Amino acid sequence: MKRFLSLLLTAALLMSLLSVGAVAEEKPLLTIDVYNDAANYNGIQTGWFAKVIKDRFNIELNIIASQVVGNTIYATRSEAGNLGDIILVDKAKFPEIVEAGLARDISDKLPACENIMQFKNQIDVYNKGLTGQDGVYYGIPTEMTDTSPVTLTDDVIYSSPMLRWDLYKKIGAPKLENLDDLLDALVKIHEIHPTNDDGDPAYPFTLWPDWDGNDNMIGIANVVQLTTWYGEKIKGSAILKPDNTFSEIYNRENAYYTITKFLNKANQLGLVDPDSGTQTWDNVSAKLSSGRADLMWYSWEVGFWNSVDRLNQGNAFIFIPVGDQKYYADADRYFGSDRMFGVGAGVDDEKYERIMEFLDWYASPEGATFQHDGIEGLNYTVNEEGKFVPYKDNALMDNLPVPDEFGGGGYSDGNNAINQWIVSSICVNPVTGERYAQKFWQSYKDMTMTEMKKEWSEMFQAEDPVDYMKKQGMLLASPSVDFTPAADNNDIIAIRSDVNATLCEYTWNLIFAADDAEFESLWDEMITQMDGFGYKDLYAYDCSVWQPEVDAKVAAAAAME
């Protein structure tokens, strides 16, 4: 009976898709310009995702990626009065975009978007804060969750040290008490794993500069994210300490110094990829997929290597604790992440209609499934109970060929270039009753309850990384609150640009400093240069801007007790 119902549902879905495709063909092809602060690709979306949206809406997406073409494109397009048809920007920019008349009021159509408005509470909270009015809508937050502001759903946090289990065991699975112990372990790993299986050089650290200065934080991204290993979070130009006080980013007592020094020591030991200062994220992702990196620190990075097969083989990446660390982690981003979707003010009625149809589909179960799970029959199958089962979960990392009926080409080449969603992957898919993220599927858990996971669990006496951190008092969970920092005025924009450029340039030079003496000399020089560009004024400004968020988080945490 279950099998019959599954077939019936599949047939109904196919009929629906055929109907949608027929309707789409009746509409003229529209090119939608997507100004995008999240994208790593610039140009027309190609491949399988291009076919998905063309079949449904007869649109193609022209991605305008600030991270690829440079941040000056924002000023250029803003001055021209046309940022894009769809706007995807850092949350801090959105109020100024609305104020400048670059974003359209979408109040007439958004309430009818049933998929998007499943997050009505979050959308109302954001837009009420933006406009001061009820029922007036300009922005759609990204990656909203269906949980709560104080829930921590994931079993891993955004950033933590992760090593390949087979290599970690080969060096004796040493207990790591501090960063020096981690470096010692990585030296040993590099000795036994100097190249990947193809003979290409492998390094514990492979870094990249593309994302420096993004997400409301100054400094190079690869240092910024690792500061959270010591419970610190960068807010603009300030560091938020575990006791909810602010401190200067260049203070030697803070984690930005600690992590930069750590990477410099790693480089002096020959552990840093020499391409790190110049390579792009595309170069890095290819290295991750081919086994040329021995340390990962973003939770999502493991998607470029870990697979069911590798978990079974025991050579996947997994969290390895460092004893002196206390990990900062945001609770579920109930109110959304740090970016915002909007619609360009200059779109005509026909394009506006098509954009809103597309965005609502983007937040639908079908749209979210394509974004988070890929293509049925390629990335997953559906069992008799209607649940998803991993199939070729190496499609992204190995750029597997896509069947012609889905658009052909390589899977990762045709992956969704928007690179940001409305529906978080931890939301429950109403079609399956399980969360979109594969690691939450029961089928995935059954398939990956491997010897490796059993060994890890026995060694660390925990079910998963978050369970370990909680048991050891190593987790600093920050409640989710709705907060948008005030927009910078022109003076602050100029100071921030100069200070950030200085910090980024010096940080890269510091990582590659020849010895400790050069490192300390450069650090002193960096402080002088940053202060000369007005850092202290910027720091005072940022402390005042971010204090209301800190107050809201403190209040939310108190309410939990």
N, C-alpha and C positions, 0 to 999 in steps of 0.2 A: 504493500500500500504506500509506504514512504517513497519507494522507488517510482511508483506511478505518479505521485504528487510532484516529485522532483522533475520528472519528465514533463509534466503538465506545466509547471512553472517555467521550465526552460523554453517550451514552445511559446508560451505567452510572452516571455521576454523577447524572443526572436521576432514575433509578430509586432511587438511594440517598437523594436529597433527598426524593422523594415518600414513601419509607418512613419517614424521620426525621420528616417533617411529620405523617404519620398517627399515629406513636407519640406525638408531642408533643400532638396533639389529644386523646389519651386521658387525659392528665394534667391536673389542675386548673391554672388560671392562677395563677402565683405572682408576687407583687411582691417583688423583691430590692432591699433598701436597700444602696446602694453608698456608703460614706463615702469621699470621694475628695479627696486633696490635689492631684491633677493636673488636675482638671476645670475647664473654663471655663464650664460650663453647669450649672444647678441645676434639678432637676425630673425628670419622667418622660422617658426616652429616647423620641424620636419618629422618624418617617420610615423610611427604608429599612433602617437597622441594627436598628431596633426590630422590623421585620418578619422580618429574618434570624433573630434569636434567638427570636422568638415561634414561628416556623414549626418551629424545631428543638427548642426546650425548653419552649415555652409559658410563658415567663417575660417579665416586663417589668422594666426597671431604673429604680429611683428614685435619681437621682444627688444626693448630698448634697455639694455643692462648697464646701469651706472657703474657696477663693479668691473665691467669689462672695458667700457669706452671712457671711463673717468667721470668723477663727480661733477666736473664743470658742465656736463650735459644737463644737469638739473637747473643751473642758473640760465643756461642758454635757452632751454625750452620754456622755462618760466617767463623769461623776459619776452619771448615770442607769443606768450599767452596761450600756449597749447602744450601742456605737459604730456598728455597722452589721452587715449580713449578710455582705457582702464588705467588706473593709477594704483601702484603698489609701492608704498613708501614707508620709511621708518615712522613710527607713531609720532615722534616729536615734530616731524615736518608737517603733519596733516593739518593742524590748526592754521598754520600760515598759508597753506594751500587753499583752504576754505576761505580765509580772510581775503586772499588775493583774487578770489573769483575763478580759480582754476579747477575747482571740483563742483560737480552738479548736485543740487538738492534732489535726492532720490526718494523723497517722502511719498510721491504719488505711486510708486511701483513696489517699493520694498515691502510694505505690509502684506502684499499678495504673494510674496516669495516664500512659500510654505517651508521649503527646505532651509533657507537661511534663517527664517524667523523661528526655527526650533530653538535658537539662541536669543530669543527676544529680550530676555532679562539683561544679558550682557550687552546687547546692542543698544538697548534703551539707556543703560547706565552710561555707556561711553558717549552717546550722542547728546544726552541731557547735560553731561559735563562739558561737551563741546559748544553747544548752542544755548544752554540754559532754558531750553523749551522741551516740552513733551511732544512726541510724535513728529519731530523734525529730524530727518536722517540724511547724513552725508557719508558716514564711514561704516565699513563692515570690518570688525576686528578679525585678525587671522588666528587660526589654530585654537579656537575656543573649545572647551571641553564640556561634557555633559555630567561632570562629577560635582565638585564643590571647591571653594577657594582654599580649603584647608586639607584637601585630600592629596596624598602622595601615592599615585597609582602604580607608577613604574617600579620595576625591580632593579633598575640601574638608574644612576643619576646622569645628568648631562655631561659632566666632566669628571673623570677619575682615571688613575693609571691602569692600563690594561696591557697584559703581556700574552704572548702565545704560550699556551699551556704546555705543549711538548718541549719547547725550548726552556721554559722556566723549570720544568722537572729535570731536564738534562743537566742543568747546572746545580742541582741539588735542592731545588725549591727553598731557597734561603728565606728566613724571616727578615723582613725589611723594616727597620726602625725609623729611618730618615732618608732624605734624598741622597746622601752619600752611599747608603746601602743600595738604593735603587741604581745609582750609577755603577757601583761594583757589579751588580747583577747584569746590567746591560753590557758592561765590558766583556763579561764571560759569555753572554749570549752572542755578542758580535764576533767573538773568537770562533764559536762553533757554527755561526750562520753569517759569514761575510758576504754571501751571495744568495740569490734565490735559485730555484731549481734550473733556471735557464742560464745561470752564470752571471746575471746582472748584479751590480753592487747593491747590497742591502745595508741599511743603517737603522739604529734604534730611533733616531729623530729625522724625519723629513718634514721641513717647514715650508711655508709659503707666505708671500706678502699681500696677496690679492685683497684680503678682508681687513687689512689694518685700518683702524680708526672708525669702524662701523659700529652699529648697534648702541649708540649713545655712550661709547667708551673711547677714550683716546688710547694710543699705544698699539703695539702690534698684537694681532688677534691671538697668535699662538702663545704669547705670554699672558695676555688678559684672561684667557679662559683657565689657565692653570693656577691663577691666583686663588681660584675658588677651592683649591685643594687645602688651603689654610683658612677657610671660612671667610674669605674676603671677597667683596664684590665691587667692581669698579662702576662708579656712577659719574658719568661725564669725565671730569679730570680728577675726581676724588675717589679715595678708596673707603668703602664702608666696612668697618671692622666688625668682628663678631659681637662686640658689646654695643652695636648700633651707634657708634661715634664715627666721625669722618677723620681721615688723615691724608696728607699729601701723597700723591702717587710716587714721588721720587724719594720719599723717606726710606732710609736704609733698613728701618725696622719693619717695613711692610713687604707683602708678598710679591709685589712687582719686582723689587730688588732681588728677593730670594729666588724667584723663578728665572730671572735673567741671568743671575750668577750660576744657577743650576745648569742652564743651557750653555753658558760659557765653559764651565767645567767639562760638560759633555763634549763640546767641540775640541777642547784641549786634549781630550782622550780619544779623539778621532771618531766620535759617535754621531756627529751631525752631518747629514747629507750636504756636500759642498754646493749643491744646486739650490739650497734652501732660500737664499736671499733673492733669487731671480726667477725661480720657476713659478708656474701658475698652478691654480687648484687642479686644472685638468691634468697636468703632469703628475701631480701628487696622487690623484685618485687612481691613475693608471698604475702607479707604484704600489699603492695599497692593494690593488686587485691582483698584482703579480707577485706579492710576497716580498716586497723590498723595504718594508718598514717593520720594526720589531717592537715599537711602542705605539699605542693609540690612546687618545685621551678624550675624544668626543664619543658619546654613546652610539651615535649613528654611523661612525666611521667603520665599525665592525661589519656593517652591511656590504662593504667592499671586499670582505674576505670570508667572514663566518658563513657557513652553509650547514645544512643538515649533515652532509657528507663529512665536512671538516670537524664538526662537533663529534661525530662518530669516530673519526680518526684520531681525535684528541689534539689537533693542531689549530684550534680556533683561539681567538682572543677572549680573555676574561679578566675581570677586576682582580688585582693583587694589592692588598692593603699596605699602606706605609704607616707605621705606628704613630708618628708625630703629627699626622694630618687629621683635620676635622673638615669635612666636605660640606661646602655651601651647596644647597639645592633649592630651587624654587618648587613650591607645591604645584599641583596641576594648574596650568595656566587657564583657569576657568574663564577669566575675562579676556583671554586672548594673549598672543605673544606681542612682540615689540613692533609689529608692522600693521598696516591698515590698507584695506581695499577701498577705492573710491572710483567714481566715474567722471571723466573729463567734462568740463563745463561746455566745451564746444561741440559735443557730438550732436548729430541731427536726430530726429525722432526715430527714424528707421534703425540707425545704429544703436541708439539708446535701448530700443525694444529688444534687439538681438543680444546686446551686452547683458541686460538683466536676466534674460532667459538663460544665457550661458552661465552667469554667476549663480543662479538658483540651482541649475543642474550641477554646477561645480560643488555645491553643498549637499547634493542628493546622495543617497546610498550608492547609486551607480557611479556618480562622479567621484565620490570618495573612495570607492573600491578601485577604480582605475588609478587614482593618485597613490593610494597606500598599498595596494595589493597587485596591481598590474592586470594582466590579461588572463582570463580563464582559459585553461588548456595550455598555457605557456608557463605562467608563474604559479598557478594553483589549479586544483580540480575541486569538484563539489561531490561530497559523498552522499550516501542514501539518506542521511539525516539532514541534508541541506547545509552542512558545515563545510568550510574551506579546508583543503588539505594542501600543504606545500608540494609543489611539483618541481619546476626548474628554478629553485631559489637562488641560483647563481647567474640568472639572466642579466642582472645589472652589472655585477662585477666582471663577468666575462663577455659582455656585449653580445649575447647570443642572437643568432639570426631570428627575425620575426617572420612568421608565415605571411605570404603575399596578401591573404584576405584581411590581415590586420595592418597592412601598410608596408611590409617588407623592411629591409634595412636591419641595422643592429638595434637591440633593445635599448641600451643606454643612450645611443645616438638619438633615438626617437622619444626618450623619456620626457615627461612634462617639464618644459623649460621655465614655466612660471616659478617653480621651485618654492611655492608657499601655498598653504591650503586654508580654507575656511574652517573645515572640520578637522579637529585633531585626530591623530591616529589612535589615541586611547579612547575615543568615543566608541560606543557600542553600535555595530552595524545591525539595524533592525531586521535585515534579511536573514542573518545567521544567528543573531543573539549573542555573538562574540565580538570583542573589540576588533577594529580594523587591523591593528598591528599584528603581524603574523606570530610574534612571540607569545601572544596571549591565547592563540588558538589551542584547544585541547589536543588536536591532531599534532601540532608542532611540539607541544610539551611531551606527548607520548613518544614522538620520533626522536626527541633530543634529550630524553632522560638517559644520557649516555654515560659511559664509564668515566668520561672526563668530568661531567657535572657531579657525579657521585663522589669522585675523588676530591673535587674542590669543596663540596659540601662537608665531607668528612674532615678535610684538613682545616677548614675555617669554622666548622661547627655552626653553619648557617644555611638557610635555604637558597639565598641569593644575595647579591651585593648590598642591597638596601637593608635586608634583614641583618646582615653582618654589621653594617654601620650603626644601625639602631641598637643592637645588642652591646656594641663596644662604646657607645656614646660618641660616635665619630660623625654624626649627621647633624647639620645645622639647616633645618627645613624652614624656608621663608614663606609665609602665607601669600596667596595671590590677592592682589588688590587692583582695582581699576585706578590707574594713574597715568597721566600724560604730562611730561615735563614742559615747562613754559618754553616757548620758542625763543631762540637767541635773537637779540637785537644785532644791528650791523657791527657795532663795536666788538661784541662778544664773538660773533662769527669770525671776524678777522683775527682776534686773539686766539680763538680755538684752533683755527686753521694753522697758524704759525706754531703754536705750542705742540699740536699733534704731529705736524711734520717734523719738528725737532725731536720729539720723543721717539717717533718711529725710526728716524734716521740713526739716532744714537743707539737705540736698542739693538738694531741689526749690527752696528759696529761693535757694540759691547759683546754680543754673542760670539763674534769672530775675533775678539781681542786676543793678542798673543799670550798674555800672561796676566796674573792678578794685578800687577802694578799698573799695566795699561788699562785694565778694566776700571780700577778705582779712579785713575786720572780722568778717564772718559766720563765716568759717572759724575764727578765734580764739575767737569766742563759742561755736561748736559744740564745740570741744575742751574748753572750760571746763565746758559743760553735760554732755558725755559723761563727763568725769572725775568730775563731781559725782554722777552716777548709778552710779559704780563701774566705769567702763570699764577701768581698769588691772587691777583684780582679774579682770574677765571675760577680758581679753586674756591674762593669765598662765594662767588656767584653760584657755582654748582652746589655747594653745600646748602645754600638757601633754597635752590630749586628742588633738590631731592629730599629735603627734610620732611615735607608733608607725606611723601611715600613711606619714609621710615616710620613716621608717627602712625600712619594707617596700618602698617604691618605689625607694629608693636601692639596696637589696639586689637587687631585680629588675633594675634597670638594669645593675648590676655583673655580674649573671649573663649578660646579653646580650653583654657585651664579650669 
